[in-house]
């Protein structure tokens, strides 16, 4: 699944079965042209500090700007890294999940890029 930086929640349904591997490729930016693309962990260091005053545009204040968020079928939101670990260690992770960039809907217009999520069963 390609998770687009210019869209809100994007749905993925996982079938029954054991997940062997969760991986990603690609990158995205919360302000195209001003900030370099990052992976699913989002911005850190100088870029994170520079984005600090814009904190009101984060979808979830608990996580970094640009971090990939995952919502499970119960409505819990976790970062992609935690989703990957939980999914691999779960006996049956089947169900609907939703993915997005940590940026509010009103701020998606200036984003660029996508991150491809691969789930191997």
C-alpha beads as a LAMMPS data file, in Angstrom:
LAMMPS data file: protein, C-alpha beads

121 atoms
120 bonds

1 atom types
1 bond types

-500.0 500.0 xlo xhi
-500.0 500.0 ylo yhi
-500.0 500.0 zlo zhi

Masses

1 110.0

Atoms # bond

1 1 1 0.000 0.000 0.000
2 1 1 1.262 3.501 -0.839
3 1 1 0.379 5.917 1.981
4 1 1 0.086 9.364 0.397
5 1 1 1.221 12.463 2.314
6 1 1 -1.575 14.604 0.827
7 1 1 -4.407 12.362 2.085
8 1 1 -5.880 11.736 5.526
9 1 1 -6.566 8.230 6.815
10 1 1 -5.957 5.522 4.191
11 1 1 -7.385 2.068 4.823
12 1 1 -5.685 -1.318 4.556
13 1 1 -7.398 -4.603 5.375
14 1 1 -5.136 -7.433 6.527
15 1 1 -6.353 -10.994 5.925
16 1 1 -6.254 -13.823 8.455
17 1 1 -2.810 -15.256 8.960
18 1 1 0.564 -14.675 10.523
19 1 1 2.600 -11.648 9.455
20 1 1 6.211 -12.521 8.708
21 1 1 7.552 -9.056 7.920
22 1 1 6.512 -5.392 7.804
23 1 1 8.711 -3.040 5.791
24 1 1 8.601 0.359 4.114
25 1 1 10.241 2.355 1.343
26 1 1 10.024 5.922 0.119
27 1 1 9.617 9.170 1.994
28 1 1 7.501 12.283 2.414
29 1 1 7.734 15.900 3.502
30 1 1 5.315 18.020 5.540
31 1 1 6.292 21.208 3.694
32 1 1 7.540 20.378 0.225
33 1 1 10.605 22.362 -0.782
34 1 1 11.437 23.500 2.765
35 1 1 12.001 20.164 4.478
36 1 1 13.698 17.069 3.111
37 1 1 11.668 13.871 2.807
38 1 1 11.735 11.547 5.812
39 1 1 10.658 7.981 6.531
40 1 1 7.886 6.813 8.864
41 1 1 9.648 8.015 12.035
42 1 1 9.203 11.628 10.927
43 1 1 11.406 14.617 11.625
44 1 1 14.129 14.825 14.270
45 1 1 17.021 17.112 15.127
46 1 1 17.183 20.583 13.565
47 1 1 14.188 20.029 11.273
48 1 1 12.025 18.980 14.238
49 1 1 13.119 22.082 16.190
50 1 1 12.372 24.346 13.204
51 1 1 8.924 22.796 12.830
52 1 1 8.261 23.238 16.570
53 1 1 6.281 26.508 16.305
54 1 1 3.877 24.769 13.911
55 1 1 2.953 22.114 16.515
56 1 1 -0.734 23.041 16.189
57 1 1 -0.731 21.419 12.748
58 1 1 0.224 17.983 14.070
59 1 1 -2.604 15.455 13.924
60 1 1 -1.370 13.927 17.210
61 1 1 0.862 15.948 19.532
62 1 1 2.378 12.771 21.012
63 1 1 4.357 12.022 17.862
64 1 1 6.848 13.754 15.565
65 1 1 5.863 15.848 12.562
66 1 1 5.815 13.590 9.525
67 1 1 5.628 10.393 11.555
68 1 1 3.400 7.676 10.091
69 1 1 0.432 7.000 12.334
70 1 1 -1.585 3.773 12.311
71 1 1 -5.125 3.422 13.677
72 1 1 -6.305 -0.093 14.511
73 1 1 -9.862 -1.443 14.406
74 1 1 -10.405 -0.402 18.038
75 1 1 -9.481 3.213 17.203
76 1 1 -6.100 3.211 18.972
77 1 1 -3.414 5.285 17.267
78 1 1 0.221 4.177 17.372
79 1 1 3.338 5.076 15.372
80 1 1 4.242 2.828 12.424
81 1 1 7.217 1.262 14.254
82 1 1 4.954 0.119 17.091
83 1 1 2.340 -1.187 14.630
84 1 1 5.030 -3.222 12.847
85 1 1 6.257 -4.798 16.096
86 1 1 2.741 -5.541 17.343
87 1 1 1.610 -6.977 13.991
88 1 1 4.570 -9.378 13.755
89 1 1 4.089 -10.557 17.340
90 1 1 0.317 -10.946 17.095
91 1 1 -1.154 -14.397 16.494
92 1 1 -3.917 -12.958 14.306
93 1 1 -3.626 -9.274 13.304
94 1 1 -6.441 -9.567 10.714
95 1 1 -8.672 -6.548 10.319
96 1 1 -8.877 -3.000 9.022
97 1 1 -6.113 -0.507 9.736
98 1 1 -5.694 3.094 8.615
99 1 1 -2.443 4.951 7.927
100 1 1 -1.611 8.654 7.630
101 1 1 1.083 11.283 8.020
102 1 1 1.126 13.152 11.355
103 1 1 -0.210 16.387 9.885
104 1 1 -3.754 17.780 10.220
105 1 1 -6.058 17.609 7.217
106 1 1 -5.941 21.399 6.721
107 1 1 -2.146 21.214 6.330
108 1 1 -1.900 18.317 3.865
109 1 1 -1.934 20.521 0.738
110 1 1 1.781 21.457 0.952
111 1 1 3.025 17.909 1.606
112 1 1 4.809 15.770 -0.982
113 1 1 5.679 12.102 -1.359
114 1 1 4.451 8.728 -0.205
115 1 1 5.667 5.801 1.865
116 1 1 5.045 2.277 0.603
117 1 1 4.092 -0.169 3.354
118 1 1 4.675 -3.864 2.609
119 1 1 3.135 -6.537 4.825
120 1 1 4.372 -10.080 4.100
121 1 1 2.088 -12.898 5.247

Bonds

1 1 1 2
2 1 2 3
3 1 3 4
4 1 4 5
5 1 5 6
6 1 6 7
7 1 7 8
8 1 8 9
9 1 9 10
10 1 10 11
11 1 11 12
12 1 12 13
13 1 13 14
14 1 14 15
15 1 15 16
16 1 16 17
17 1 17 18
18 1 18 19
19 1 19 20
20 1 20 21
21 1 21 22
22 1 22 23
23 1 23 24
24 1 24 25
25 1 25 26
26 1 26 27
27 1 27 28
28 1 28 29
29 1 29 30
30 1 30 31
31 1 31 32
32 1 32 33
33 1 33 34
34 1 34 35
35 1 35 36
36 1 36 37
37 1 37 38
38 1 38 39
39 1 39 40
40 1 40 41
41 1 41 42
42 1 42 43
43 1 43 44
44 1 44 45
45 1 45 46
46 1 46 47
47 1 47 48
48 1 48 49
49 1 49 50
50 1 50 51
51 1 51 52
52 1 52 53
53 1 53 54
54 1 54 55
55 1 55 56
56 1 56 57
57 1 57 58
58 1 58 59
59 1 59 60
60 1 60 61
61 1 61 62
62 1 62 63
63 1 63 64
64 1 64 65
65 1 65 66
66 1 66 67
67 1 67 68
68 1 68 69
69 1 69 70
70 1 70 71
71 1 71 72
72 1 72 73
73 1 73 74
74 1 74 75
75 1 75 76
76 1 76 77
77 1 77 78
78 1 78 79
79 1 79 80
80 1 80 81
81 1 81 82
82 1 82 83
83 1 83 84
84 1 84 85
85 1 85 86
86 1 86 87
87 1 87 88
88 1 88 89
89 1 89 90
90 1 90 91
91 1 91 92
92 1 92 93
93 1 93 94
94 1 94 95
95 1 95 96
96 1 96 97
97 1 97 98
98 1 98 99
99 1 99 100
100 1 100 101
101 1 101 102
102 1 102 103
103 1 103 104
104 1 104 105
105 1 105 106
106 1 106 107
107 1 107 108
108 1 108 109
109 1 109 110
110 1 110 111
111 1 111 112
112 1 112 113
113 1 113 114
114 1 114 115
115 1 115 116
116 1 116 117
117 1 117 118
118 1 118 119
119 1 119 120
120 1 120 121
